[in-house]
Amino acid sequence: MNIELQELMQLVLDRAASDLHLKAGQPPIIRVSGTLERTRLPELSKQDVEDLIYSIITDEQKDKLVNIYELDFSFGVEGLGRFRANIYRERGALAAAFRIVSTTIPSLADLGLPEMCQGLTEKPRGLILVTGPTGSGKSTTLASMIDHINDTRPVHILTIEDPIEYLHHDKVSVISQRELGSDTRSFANALRAALREDPDVILVGEMRDLDTIHLALTAAETGHLVLSTVHTSSAAQTVDRIIDAFPHDQQQQIRIMLSSSLVSIVSQTLIPRQEELAGGSPITKGRVLAAEVLVNTSAIANLIREAKNSQLYATMQMGSKQGMQTLEQSLSTLAKAGVITVDDAYSKTTRADDLKVLLSPERKESQSSQQEPAPERRSMFGRLS
């Protein structure tokens, strides 16, 4: 196949796609508005895929790929932008997945996050977690938070990423970006060193093991603002995941640490956005973000300390004055506004009964006194992307 990777990347950008997949026996495949689409290009052979991959990796990266069969990295293409890549082996042949990384960092409001999320970045210390499934925009949310701090606070921001996606430049803050593999051997090693590098804000790309989780909690307790991600789908599940990472005899101590250091958990997901044509038929145009937000109030901290995680959801339902909302409240707001379909809303919830109650016609006119009035809730999502 006589095509360059740069041409494929241009196609991805022209189609407003988020991902590109290359594998032998298939044409290049792109993801548009969350759905995979085969391009009309010819099928790729094993040699085609290998040639495309080898055109962008270094000799050192080739050796790593040969030895461990997987490779994560990011790269830039002049005139096009930045891309995150994962190379892997599939049935004995090389395959690749590329994620488009915007060269501009959107604001939190542009992402469709609640207004209170901006206030989270103004905290002097503590732990902020952004969670969600793969491809839900966690890295972009963290980049937006870091960019807001960079615009407003004279602090030292240290990031530890795998790989570096968004490139930050010093503004009001000073930013040091470290990448696994080229700048450090592991998240845990980088976190240990970080405490001697005079950071005010630390971004940990992912809390993926016990050492990293413990060091992140310690950094948050000792006066740093720590931001990170966890692959969980709800705030309560995130608390469980962190606690369960530790041996049973340490879990109560970790509950106390988490209850005192946690600032907020933002659990997000992306849903196809619907727009109506002139004739009234809906079309999909991009994706919109729905978010569950937990804020660590005294009530939340007490539930975490006492291992009453099952009550976190009910507390979030009643915590709108503190900026909290459940995923179902976010989904219902978007569905009632016609931004997403009701079917898509149900596809993203594990609490269908709660969502059904929120979407019921009688609730349009009469909201619970424990929730914010409708105009204020709509303003939280005033600009949706």
Phi, psi and omega in degrees: 000122185266079178213146179264152178300325179300324178293322178294320178296322177297320177298317179301314180293320180297327181270004182054040179273163180255335186218155174230131178243134177237126174207151182295141178088000179228152170289166173306137184241135180238157177251118181241122181052038176087357183244134179284138179225132174282133176283170180270012178285161179297159176297148178268138172272170176303320181291324178300312182296316181298317180297318180296318181292313183293344180287347185236359182250154182276170178299321178297319179291326176298317179298319179296319180295320179295322186278320186243358172072000177221153180208126175248133176195170174232157182204163178243148175242120184303130179086351181243308181144200182248152184220144173257135185234144168231120178256136182211169177258140183219112184055043176082358180241159178282146174218165185210149172232128181243134177248131179284130177246118182298142177282343176251142182263118181290156175283164178298323179293320179295330178287342182092016178279153178303150183301328183294342180296330176295323179294334178299324183288349180269359178291140182283337183202167178119185186241123175246125181244133174247122186234168180151168179290169176303136179082016182263006175090020182298315181298322180292319177299314178298318179298322179294319178296315179297320181295323178294318176298317180299329180282337195234343188231132178278076184230166173264117179256125178244124178247144176234111192229156180216089353267182172292128179254289179277133177268123178257144177241144182302129173240252173287324179271170168250127185242131173243119181252124181243139183244135176298138179099311182259329182246340180202159183272333182200161176301318183296316178300315182295323179292320177300316180289330186301323184293347177255008183250018175054047176274151169259324181233132179237125174256121176251117186308320179202136174269091191251353180212169186300315181300315181296317180298314182295317180293323178295317177297319180296317179297320178293324179288332186263023169101014178251151170268117184247129177241138180202177178238155174221141180274074176227164186252001178206164181294315181297320178296327178295315178300315179300316183299317180294312182295316185289347178290343185257154174302154186303321184287352178255352191294324179294321177297320180292324176300319180294316178299314182293320182295331181269334185260338183295134173261308184196156170236125176246111179255121188232159175213156180250139185228142177304130179270135182255137172229149182265136172283175181302326182279356177098354180278138183281147172230153178272130179221094180074193179229156181235152185263133169245139187223139168260134184233122172250131175246134186280082173279175178299325179293317179296314181301320180294320178295321179294315180299322185267011177060036178254053184297335180295342181266357182297320183298313181297324179292322176295322179303326184260008188255029183297328180293336177265004179092008182274153172202151175272164176299322182294323176295320177294316180297319181294322177300314181292320181293318179295330178279355180079012181283326174232161178279158177297321179299318179294324177298314180295330181291343183257359183251149170255004180235068185300324181295319179295318179294322179299319179296317181294329181271355183296143185305323184293340180278348178297323184263334185230101179271154176300144179294348180272000178246161177289155175300151185305315181302320181292321179294323179292326182293337178296335180242039185297326179237110183254142180250000000 
